[in-house]
Amino acid sequence: MRVTRLPVIVVLALIWSSTGNAGGMDGDRELVVAHDGTGDYTSIQAALDGIPASHAGRVVIFIRKGLYPEKLFLRTNLVTLVGEDRDSTRIVFAELRKTWTATHGGSDWGSATVNIDTGTSDITLANLTIYNNYGSLYGNHDHQFAIRGFGTRVILLGCNVMADGGDTVSLWNGESGMYYHAMCYFEGWVDYVCPRGWCYITNSQFFGHNRASASFWHDGSKNRRQKFVIADSFIDGVAEFPLGRNHLDGQFFFIRCHFAGNMADRPFYRPPSSKREWQWGARHYFWGCHRSGGDFAWFADNIDRADSAPAVDQITALWTFDGQWDPEASMPSLLPYAILPSPKDNAKAIGGTDAVLRWVPARNATRQRVVLTGESGAPREVVCSGAELRAEHLEPRTKYTWRVDVLAPRDTIQGQLWSFTTE
């Protein structure tokens, strides 16, 4: 889509920044997978198998558009899979856990579409679709994993992750697992997002098909500080879908989430099949959440009851991981649009007459255009190649919207719209 160039009304001072990488992931090795033979490999697994176990630096596997009917095994650290197009780069494989375990000595290692091995760390999946479609093919919606793993520091970024049964995303390193997911779409049946350890999800959408059990599940039983945070997301499902449950000790935070009117009036609960009590009690916390058609009392604001009574502004990815990992501070440029704005989208009370705007650039975006618009007057615009910009002479008590467009050789890719309000 072409965008008409806007006039520059007020000049914004450009600050060259080391934050982000406008050109992609400099210094990393990149391989290309294309099913038509135009890349380094024709299958994703072949590219993964070609990575030496002791490789230095991150390996990026760029996957061109197409259907890849593969079961993947990731056994090497520091690997990124990034698709050319979120909807058209599709990894699809049908597998029912029961069938797999029956033929593999009871072990369910390998029963997912994407399998991440024990001890594997720093895996990123970006801008693609992962789908276990067993249920659509055979009418069975029992447990079928799209992603299952036992590593840590696993990132899902701008992905569609779906399964036609339960346990869609099962990252199960209960001792030290840490997982960060942003701008994703998740779909499945019972407990379809069910991490063990620490997990932070933001700006994502969810759709659950179950009525009898739950959408979300968490095992935080190995460490009282383990937590599952979902922020700024939309949660939907079939009529009367229940929100969540936990057999083991779990700790949930829902921050500024919107629930569809289909959600059942059913608080989090411990299933009757659970064999032990929650040793740390019920820990299900909410702040700023609302439901279409009216709120239920059980998701009223209560984060002040959590350990240390955190303020809502404290509940970030870094806080979720107890200071052990800050994925947003080192996020590479992987998606075809800019992400992670600062100030954060819908931020309030930005002080002073100036504001420093920061973002993670789009992949391979060598030229970008920042467009800043106040409540009155014409937009301000500046073309830059960095990832930081100072907006000067802002009006007080004013809402500003801004975006970062990618100026490609033949077109302009308009960025997402963000906003902040000055004091």
Stockholm file with secondary structure:
# STOCKHOLM 1.0

chainA/1-423         MRVTRLPVIVVLALIWSSTGNAGGMDGDRELVVAHDGTGDYTSIQAALDGIPASHAGRVVIFIRKGLYPEKLFLRTNLVTLVGEDRDSTRIVFAELRKTWTATHGGSDWGSATVNIDTGTSDITLANLTIYNNYGSLYGNHDHQFAIRGFGTRVILLGCNVMADGGDTVSLWNGESGMYYHAMCYFEGWVDYVCPRGWCYITNSQFFGHNRASASFWHDGSKNRRQKFVIADSFIDGVAEFPLGRNHLDGQFFFIRCHFAGNMADRPFYRPPSSKREWQWGARHYFWGCHRSGGDFAWFADNIDRADSAPAVDQITALWTFDGQWDPEASMPSLLPYAILPSPKDNAKAIGGTDAVLRWVPARNATRQRVVLTGESGAPREVVCSGAELRAEHLEPRTKYTWRVDVLAPRDTIQGQLWSFTTE
#=GR chainA/1-423 SS CCCCCCCCCSCCEECCCSSSCTTSCTTSEEEEECTTSCSSBSSHHHHHHTSCTTCCSCEEEEECSEEECCCEEECSSSEEEEESSTTTEEEECCCCHHHHHHTTTTCCTTCSSEEECTTCEEEEEESCEEEECHHHHHSCCSCCCSEEECCEEEEEESCEEEESSSCSEEECCTTTCEEEEESCEEEESTTSBCCBSEEEEESCEEEECCSSSCSEECBCTTCTTCCEEEESCEEEESTTBCCEECSSCCCEEEESCEECTTBCSCCCBCCTTCCSCCTTCCCEEEESCEETTCCCGGGSCCGGGSTTCCCGGGCSHHHHTTTSCCGGGGCCCCSSSCEEEESCTTEEEECSSCEEEEEECCTTCSSEEEEEECSSSCCEEEEESSSEEEECSCCTTCEEEEEEEEECSSCEECCCCEEEEEC
#=GC SS_cons         CCCCCCCCCSCCEECCCSSSCTTSCTTSEEEEECTTSCSSBSSHHHHHHTSCTTCCSCEEEEECSEEECCCEEECSSSEEEEESSTTTEEEECCCCHHHHHHTTTTCCTTCSSEEECTTCEEEEEESCEEEECHHHHHSCCSCCCSEEECCEEEEEESCEEEESSSCSEEECCTTTCEEEEESCEEEESTTSBCCBSEEEEESCEEEECCSSSCSEECBCTTCTTCCEEEESCEEEESTTBCCEECSSCCCEEEESCEECTTBCSCCCBCCTTCCSCCTTCCCEEEESCEETTCCCGGGSCCGGGSTTCCCGGGCSHHHHTTTSCCGGGGCCCCSSSCEEEESCTTEEEECSSCEEEEEECCTTCSSEEEEEECSSSCCEEEEESSSEEEECSCCTTCEEEEEEEEECSSCEECCCCEEEEEC
//
